Amino acid sequence: MISVHKRSIRIAGHNTSLSLEPEFWDELKRLAAERNLSLNELVGSIDKTRKGNLSSTLRVFVLNELRSRLSR
């Protein structure tokens, strides 16, 4: 069974809850650190460009980042 972890994040001055699998949380934290950003800052920047559900947008962001690394 796949576990999903819910976390509260502050984006643009308001709190929101997000549910993601631990692997996605880990990768988002790694990507944020790579960019010298906090997790909240990275998620906030992704949130500004999204068109749908934030959790889904974050999963697609991680997938696209990993794909771009594989194609280098």
Secondary structure, DSSP 8 states (H G I E B T S, - for coil): ----EEEEEEETTEEEEEEE-HHHHHHHHHHHHHTT--HHHHHHHHHTT-SS-HHHHHHHHHHHHHHHHHT-
